Amino acid sequence: MSGERQRSFRVLILCTGNSARSQMAEALFNALGHGRVVAESAGSLPAPRVNPLAIETLKRHGIIWAGHQPRTVTGLEREPWDAVITVCDKAREACPVFPGHPAMAHWGMSDPAEVVGSDDVRREAFWQASLLIRKRIELMLALPIEKLERLAMESRLRAIGSPDGSAPA
């Protein structure tokens, strides 16, 4: 069907503060997904601002942050999502119910914003978190997401967030 445009796969990334991990994931998804995947992010208890180290880290990836200030998930739970991914345990526990049964996955990871130490130590924590997020996104983008049924998609997304970080074949 030439001329017909495929709808973008919509992903919502949830975290508690929506100031670091979820913001980086949103920007990385949108940059690496090239329109095939469109991501947004939100938090269960949004922080007052995006962590400047998250923005700095995205620059190291060659991505200029053009996102939004931390926001709540309220209202977003009524939108149609193909996948909802939590990146922190608290957001996973507070995750609302979404209509349409999107694939749900948990890609838990440490919060780089909680790392205490010198600026270099904190920057390295953000860099390592961004590399883990990027790896997981690249694994997801390698999947035939347009062809997978919801349960198969959910299984593969959950495997990407597993401790060994591998997606099933």
C-alpha positions as protocol buffer text, in pm:
chain_id: "A"
residue {
  index: 1
  type: MET
  ca { x: 0 y: 0 z: 0 }
}
residue {
  index: 2
  type: SER
  ca { x: 229 y: 270 z: -120 }
}
residue {
  index: 3
  type: GLY
  ca { x: 149 y: 620 z: -8 }
}
residue {
  index: 4
  type: GLU
  ca { x: -6 y: 496 z: 317 }
}
residue {
  index: 5
  type: ARG
  ca { x: 182 y: 618 z: 621 }
}
residue {
  index: 6
  type: GLN
  ca { x: 239 y: 380 z: 911 }
}
residue {
  index: 7
  type: ARG
  ca { x: 123 y: 517 z: 1247 }
}
residue {
  index: 8
  type: SER
  ca { x: 403 y: 580 z: 1495 }
}
residue {
  index: 9
  type: PHE
  ca { x: 436 y: 339 z: 1787 }
}
residue {
  index: 10
  type: ARG
  ca { x: 352 y: 546 z: 2098 }
}
residue {
  index: 11
  type: VAL
  ca { x: 551 y: 491 z: 2419 }
}
residue {
  index: 12
  type: LEU
  ca { x: 495 y: 650 z: 2759 }
}
residue {
  index: 13
  type: ILE
  ca { x: 788 y: 640 z: 3003 }
}
residue {
  index: 14
  type: LEU
  ca { x: 700 y: 678 z: 3369 }
}
residue {
  index: 15
  type: CYS
  ca { x: 918 y: 763 z: 3665 }
}
residue {
  index: 16
  type: THR
  ca { x: 855 y: 928 z: 3998 }
}
residue {
  index: 17
  type: GLY
  ca { x: 999 y: 1277 z: 3942 }
}
residue {
  index: 18
  type: ASN
  ca { x: 1008 y: 1293 z: 3559 }
}
residue {
  index: 19
  type: SER
  ca { x: 1331 y: 1487 z: 3594 }
}
residue {
  index: 20
  type: ALA
  ca { x: 1610 y: 1250 z: 3490 }
}
residue {
  index: 21
  type: ARG
  ca { x: 1566 y: 889 z: 3369 }
}
residue {
  index: 22
  type: SER
  ca { x: 1226 y: 932 z: 3204 }
}
residue {
  index: 23
  type: GLN
  ca { x: 1327 y: 1263 z: 3042 }
}
residue {
  index: 24
  type: MET
  ca { x: 1645 y: 1106 z: 2901 }
}
residue {
  index: 25
  type: ALA
  ca { x: 1446 y: 803 z: 2780 }
}
residue {
  index: 26
  type: GLU
  ca { x: 1189 y: 1025 z: 2608 }
}
residue {
  index: 27
  type: ALA
  ca { x: 1458 y: 1223 z: 2425 }
}
residue {
  index: 28
  type: LEU
  ca { x: 1656 y: 911 z: 2331 }
}
residue {
  index: 29
  type: PHE
  ca { x: 1345 y: 730 z: 2205 }
}
residue {
  index: 30
  type: ASN
  ca { x: 1243 y: 1027 z: 1992 }
}
residue {
  index: 31
  type: ALA
  ca { x: 1594 y: 1073 z: 1849 }
}
residue {
  index: 32
  type: LEU
  ca { x: 1667 y: 706 z: 1785 }
}
residue {
  index: 33
  type: GLY
  ca { x: 1313 y: 617 z: 1678 }
}
residue {
  index: 34
  type: HIS
  ca { x: 1318 y: 862 z: 1384 }
}
residue {
  index: 35
  type: GLY
  ca { x: 938 y: 895 z: 1393 }
}
residue {
  index: 36
  type: ARG
  ca { x: 882 y: 518 z: 1399 }
}
residue {
  index: 37
  type: VAL
  ca { x: 849 y: 548 z: 1776 }
}
residue {
  index: 38
  type: VAL
  ca { x: 717 y: 859 z: 1948 }
}
residue {
  index: 39
  type: ALA
  ca { x: 771 y: 885 z: 2322 }
}
residue {
  index: 40
  type: GLU
  ca { x: 646 y: 1103 z: 2603 }
}
residue {
  index: 41
  type: SER
  ca { x: 727 y: 1094 z: 2972 }
}
residue {
  index: 42
  type: ALA
  ca { x: 562 y: 1178 z: 3301 }
}
residue {
  index: 43
  type: GLY
  ca { x: 596 y: 1122 z: 3673 }
}
residue {
  index: 44
  type: SER
  ca { x: 384 y: 1014 z: 3965 }
}
residue {
  index: 45
  type: LEU
  ca { x: 526 y: 1300 z: 4179 }
}
residue {
  index: 46
  type: PRO
  ca { x: 690 y: 1544 z: 3935 }
}
residue {
  index: 47
  type: ALA
  ca { x: 998 y: 1736 z: 4042 }
}
residue {
  index: 48
  type: PRO
  ca { x: 1008 y: 2115 z: 4008 }
}
residue {
  index: 49
  type: ARG
  ca { x: 1250 y: 2102 z: 3711 }
}
residue {
  index: 50
  type: VAL
  ca { x: 1444 y: 1872 z: 3483 }
}
residue {
  index: 51
  type: ASN
  ca { x: 1780 y: 1782 z: 3630 }
}
residue {
  index: 52
  type: PRO
  ca { x: 2048 y: 1987 z: 3448 }
}
residue {
  index: 53
  type: LEU
  ca { x: 2275 y: 1680 z: 3440 }
}
residue {
  index: 54
  type: ALA
  ca { x: 2009 y: 1494 z: 3238 }
}
residue {
  index: 55
  type: ILE
  ca { x: 2013 y: 1774 z: 2981 }
}
residue {
  index: 56
  type: GLU
  ca { x: 2394 y: 1781 z: 2981 }
}
residue {
  index: 57
  type: THR
  ca { x: 2405 y: 1403 z: 2935 }
}
residue {
  index: 58
  type: LEU
  ca { x: 2172 y: 1419 z: 2636 }
}
residue {
  index: 59
  type: LYS
  ca { x: 2408 y: 1675 z: 2478 }
}
residue {
  index: 60
  type: ARG
  ca { x: 2688 y: 1419 z: 2512 }
}
residue {
  index: 61
  type: HIS
  ca { x: 2470 y: 1189 z: 2298 }
}
residue {
  index: 62
  type: GLY
  ca { x: 2430 y: 1469 z: 2044 }
}
residue {
  index: 63
  type: ILE
  ca { x: 2070 y: 1538 z: 2145 }
}
residue {
  index: 64
  type: ILE
  ca { x: 1954 y: 1887 z: 2230 }
}
residue {
  index: 65
  type: TRP
  ca { x: 1683 y: 1851 z: 2493 }
}
residue {
  index: 66
  type: ALA
  ca { x: 1362 y: 2005 z: 2364 }
}
residue {
  index: 67
  type: GLY
  ca { x: 1132 y: 1833 z: 2609 }
}
residue {
  index: 68
  type: HIS
  ca { x: 899 y: 1965 z: 2873 }
}
residue {
  index: 69
  type: GLN
  ca { x: 913 y: 2043 z: 3240 }
}
residue {
  index: 70
  type: PRO
  ca { x: 833 y: 1752 z: 3471 }
}
residue {
  index: 71
  type: ARG
  ca { x: 466 y: 1670 z: 3455 }
}
residue {
  index: 72
  type: THR
  ca { x: 218 y: 1436 z: 3612 }
}
residue {
  index: 73
  type: VAL
  ca { x: 72 y: 1130 z: 3447 }
}
residue {
  index: 74
  type: THR
  ca { x: -278 y: 1266 z: 3514 }
}
residue {
  index: 75
  type: GLY
  ca { x: -461 y: 1292 z: 3185 }
}
residue {
  index: 76
  type: LEU
  ca { x: -203 y: 1089 z: 2995 }
}
residue {
  index: 77
  type: GLU
  ca { x: -365 y: 768 z: 3118 }
}
residue {
  index: 78
  type: ARG
  ca { x: -661 y: 848 z: 2890 }
}
residue {
  index: 79
  type: GLU
  ca { x: -446 y: 864 z: 2575 }
}
residue {
  index: 80
  type: PRO
  ca { x: -382 y: 562 z: 2351 }
}
residue {
  index: 81
  type: TRP
  ca { x: -38 y: 411 z: 2415 }
}
residue {
  index: 82
  type: ASP
  ca { x: 119 y: 110 z: 2250 }
}
residue {
  index: 83
  type: ALA
  ca { x: 359 y: 61 z: 2540 }
}
residue {
  index: 84
  type: VAL
  ca { x: 401 y: 200 z: 2890 }
}
residue {
  index: 85
  type: ILE
  ca { x: 746 y: 158 z: 3044 }
}
residue {
  index: 86
  type: THR
  ca { x: 831 y: 236 z: 3405 }
}
residue {
  index: 87
  type: VAL
  ca { x: 1194 y: 312 z: 3486 }
}
residue {
  index: 88
  type: CYS
  ca { x: 1171 y: 324 z: 3864 }
}
residue {
  index: 89
  type: ASP
  ca { x: 1011 y: 97 z: 4122 }
}
residue {
  index: 90
  type: LYS
  ca { x: 794 y: 371 z: 4276 }
}
residue {
  index: 91
  type: ALA
  ca { x: 639 y: 458 z: 3939 }
}
residue {
  index: 92
  type: ARG
  ca { x: 578 y: 89 z: 3876 }
}
residue {
  index: 93
  type: GLU
  ca { x: 384 y: 63 z: 4203 }
}
residue {
  index: 94
  type: ALA
  ca { x: 183 y: 381 z: 4131 }
}
residue {
  index: 95
  type: CYS
  ca { x: 120 y: 306 z: 3762 }
}
residue {
  index: 96
  type: PRO
  ca { x: -242 y: 379 z: 3667 }
}
residue {
  index: 97
  type: VAL
  ca { x: -457 y: 157 z: 3448 }
}
residue {
  index: 98
  type: PHE
  ca { x: -441 y: 246 z: 3079 }
}
residue {
  index: 99
  type: PRO
  ca { x: -720 y: 189 z: 2827 }
}
residue {
  index: 100
  type: GLY
  ca { x: -656 y: -21 z: 2521 }
}
residue {
  index: 101
  type: HIS
  ca { x: -425 y: -259 z: 2707 }
}
residue {
  index: 102
  type: PRO
  ca { x: -83 y: -124 z: 2606 }
}
residue {
  index: 103
  type: ALA
  ca { x: 219 y: -349 z: 2652 }
}
residue {
  index: 104
  type: MET
  ca { x: 347 y: -283 z: 3005 }
}
residue {
  index: 105
  type: ALA
  ca { x: 712 y: -326 z: 3102 }
}
residue {
  index: 106
  type: HIS
  ca { x: 941 y: -231 z: 3387 }
}
residue {
  index: 107
  type: TRP
  ca { x: 1294 y: -119 z: 3300 }
}
residue {
  index: 108
  type: GLY
  ca { x: 1403 y: -47 z: 3657 }
}
residue {
  index: 109
  type: MET
  ca { x: 1732 y: 120 z: 3725 }
}
residue {
  index: 110
  type: SER
  ca { x: 1907 y: 330 z: 3986 }
}
residue {
  index: 111
  type: ASP
  ca { x: 1829 y: 700 z: 3996 }
}
residue {
  index: 112
  type: PRO
  ca { x: 2141 y: 896 z: 3895 }
}
residue {
  index: 113
  type: ALA
  ca { x: 1995 y: 1205 z: 4062 }
}
residue {
  index: 114
  type: GLU
  ca { x: 2036 y: 1031 z: 4399 }
}
residue {
  index: 115
  type: VAL
  ca { x: 2411 y: 981 z: 4355 }
}
residue {
  index: 116
  type: VAL
  ca { x: 2615 y: 1184 z: 4601 }
}
residue {
  index: 117
  type: GLY
  ca { x: 2968 y: 1293 z: 4526 }
}
residue {
  index: 118
  type: SER
  ca { x: 3174 y: 1526 z: 4315 }
}
residue {
  index: 119
  type: ASP
  ca { x: 3040 y: 1672 z: 3991 }
}
residue {
  index: 120
  type: ASP
  ca { x: 3245 y: 1414 z: 3800 }
}
residue {
  index: 121
  type: VAL
  ca { x: 3095 y: 1127 z: 4001 }
}
residue {
  index: 122
  type: ARG
  ca { x: 2744 y: 1258 z: 3945 }
}
residue {
  index: 123
  type: ARG
  ca { x: 2806 y: 1314 z: 3572 }
}
residue {
  index: 124
  type: GLU
  ca { x: 2934 y: 957 z: 3541 }
}
residue {
  index: 125
  type: ALA
  ca { x: 2619 y: 824 z: 3712 }
}
residue {
  index: 126
  type: PHE
  ca { x: 2402 y: 1009 z: 3459 }
}
residue {
  index: 127
  type: TRP
  ca { x: 2619 y: 887 z: 3172 }
}
residue {
  index: 128
  type: GLN
  ca { x: 2594 y: 523 z: 3285 }
}
residue {
  index: 129
  type: ALA
  ca { x: 2217 y: 554 z: 3329 }
}
residue {
  index: 130
  type: SER
  ca { x: 2184 y: 702 z: 2980 }
}
residue {
  index: 131
  type: LEU
  ca { x: 2390 y: 419 z: 2830 }
}
residue {
  index: 132
  type: LEU
  ca { x: 2163 y: 160 z: 2992 }
}
residue {
  index: 133
  type: ILE
  ca { x: 1852 y: 342 z: 2869 }
}
residue {
  index: 134
  type: ARG
  ca { x: 2000 y: 373 z: 2520 }
}
residue {
  index: 135
  type: LYS
  ca { x: 2089 y: 3 z: 2509 }
}
residue {
  index: 136
  type: ARG
  ca { x: 1735 y: -92 z: 2607 }
}
residue {
  index: 137
  type: ILE
  ca { x: 1584 y: 144 z: 2350 }
}
residue {
  index: 138
  type: GLU
  ca { x: 1810 y: 7 z: 2076 }
}
residue {
  index: 139
  type: LEU
  ca { x: 1705 y: -348 z: 2168 }
}
residue {
  index: 140
  type: MET
  ca { x: 1340 y: -244 z: 2145 }
}
residue {
  index: 141
  type: LEU
  ca { x: 1390 y: -65 z: 1814 }
}
residue {
  index: 142
  type: ALA
  ca { x: 1548 y: -383 z: 1672 }
}
residue {
  index: 143
  type: LEU
  ca { x: 1217 y: -565 z: 1732 }
}
residue {
  index: 144
  type: PRO
  ca { x: 951 y: -585 z: 1461 }
}
residue {
  index: 145
  type: ILE
  ca { x: 723 y: -372 z: 1682 }
}
residue {
  index: 146
  type: GLU
  ca { x: 474 y: -307 z: 1404 }
}
residue {
  index: 147
  type: LYS
  ca { x: 412 y: -681 z: 1366 }
}
residue {
  index: 148
  type: LEU
  ca { x: 413 y: -809 z: 1724 }
}
residue {
  index: 149
  type: GLU
  ca { x: 89 y: -871 z: 1906 }
}
residue {
  index: 150
  type: ARG
  ca { x: 51 y: -703 z: 2245 }
}
residue {
  index: 151
  type: LEU
  ca { x: 142 y: -1005 z: 2461 }
}
residue {
  index: 152
  type: ALA
  ca { x: 449 y: -1085 z: 2253 }
}
residue {
  index: 153
  type: MET
  ca { x: 551 y: -719 z: 2266 }
}
residue {
  index: 154
  type: GLU
  ca { x: 503 y: -707 z: 2643 }
}
residue {
  index: 155
  type: SER
  ca { x: 711 y: -1020 z: 2690 }
}
residue {
  index: 156
  type: ARG
  ca { x: 996 y: -881 z: 2481 }
}
residue {
  index: 157
  type: LEU
  ca { x: 988 y: -538 z: 2647 }
}
residue {
  index: 158
  type: ARG
  ca { x: 997 y: -700 z: 2991 }
}
residue {
  index: 159
  type: ALA
  ca { x: 1294 y: -914 z: 2887 }
}
residue {
  index: 160
  type: ILE
  ca { x: 1481 y: -601 z: 2776 }
}
residue {
  index: 161
  type: GLY
  ca { x: 1438 y: -463 z: 3129 }
}
residue {
  index: 162
  type: SER
  ca { x: 1552 y: -786 z: 3293 }
}
residue {
  index: 163
  type: PRO
  ca { x: 1878 y: -791 z: 3489 }
}
residue {
  index: 164
  type: ASP
  ca { x: 2073 y: -953 z: 3204 }
}
residue {
  index: 165
  type: GLY
  ca { x: 1923 y: -698 z: 2960 }
}
residue {
  index: 166
  type: SER
  ca { x: 1865 y: -936 z: 2674 }
}
residue {
  index: 167
  type: ALA
  ca { x: 1563 y: -959 z: 2452 }
}
residue {
  index: 168
  type: PRO
  ca { x: 1432 y: -1306 z: 2368 }
}
residue {
  index: 169
  type: ALA
  ca { x: 1468 y: -1421 z: 2010 }
}
